[in-house]
Amino acid sequence: MLPVLNREYTINIDAMTSSGAGIGKVGGFTLFISGAVTGDTVLARISKLNKSYGFADLLRITSPSPFRRTPPCPHFNECGGCQLMAMSYDAQCEYKKGLIADSLLRIGGINCEPEFFPATDQLRYRNKMVFPISSEGEWGFYRSGTHQVVPLNDCLLGDSLNADIMNCIKDFFCAEKLPPYNEFTHTGILRRVFTRTSSITGNVMVVISVNADSIPHRERLVYMLRHTSERISSVILNINKRKTNLVLGDRNILLYGDAVLADELSGLRYDISSHSFFQINHAQTEHLYQKVLEYAMLDKTKTVFDLYCGIGTISLCAAVKSKHVIGVEIVPDAIDDARKNAENNGISNADFYCSAAEDIVPELIRRGECPDTVILDPPRKGSDEKTLDAILAATPERIVYVSCNPATLARDVKFLTQGGYTLACVSGFDMFPQTKHVETVCLLSRKDK
Ligand code: SAH
């Protein structure tokens, strides 16, 4: 019996999608139910029906899953940030490990049992936060799929100092009668606030993005923030007058302290500017990079490609252990950072190219570069056939693939296994506890080796 639109059904949830929605069946017909978790029995109303699947709205949990817990954050039901917080941490890890294994099997046709590395810190692990401001001047996060700000008292994923910083900025802008920005009318001043905490010093950089060339009484804002905490080491006013969703505009005015925040990763030092990308979960990134190096099996005779290298953090760890590293990245600022980071750490055997991987990798191979190991860490959409073909043509002994999207990883792994490589090892890392995201590292080795 097929489900009927707007009718209510009792449904057992036996799996979850990669975006964290529950999956259940009515008369063999698949339904997706947001807010339900594996093991629940729920009462839900059918809201949309397609040919082979549909959606239902969760009305009531009639029998809660044994994997459920009370979410530690009181904002869980409204805020769109943490999709899995209603599940125990063990269940979150099982779910993520399952996502990797399922994708590799379903898309890649490969059966495997990934190793999985849970995070030690399941809360307060994020070193970076960006808070939007509501039209009423409240700070918070967007409700899932909207630009409606859910006001928060705290976000349990970030530094506990963030709440004090945000309340201080809110008080200042309110007292100065500087209204919040409205993205529809492009009026108002205060757009978003960005904070970043250093894992070595605990220092915090505060960047306030405004739709104005400046703001009055800046010294009072600095005074108020410095009195909020001694850990605040920079206060930056970012000028963002464009009609854009980008958090930061191009121009910074340093109001107090340093223009960069010092941090360390795998024993190397980084000066991070407000615009630089830096991994947000410090502890898990160190574990992830250790695994990358373990799979890469480097020594001082080896040449390494690090594709999609960002600011070169993997490249520099690899450079310490190999003869030569070539890093490739499409964003010019990231490449500037990578070169500076290499210099600051006294590393001279890493060269960085600013280009699309699909353009430069075939060119590098044609020029006779011969990598022993290729590391690649592409964005969510994965790599592409041009880049992967060039990697296959170079016949490296090892390919270490780092991915934030199991589906595109599985697609690319399939391509590489059809090109003469075997999937030797798979490790999952929980870089983002409470959320649906998972990071995977795979080792592919040449079949003839
Ligand atoms: N390996 C880095 C960052 C990986 S994120 C780290 O661990 O920190 C993926 C990176 O790929 C981003 O920096 C993005 O700018 C870059 N990128 C996206 N498309 C690209 C392409 N076609 N060629 C090269 N780099 C690309």
Residues whose N, C-alpha, C, O or C-beta is under 5 A from the ligand:
A	BS01	SAH	Y308 C309 G310 T313 I314 V328 E329 I330 V331 S355 A356 A357 D377 P378 P379
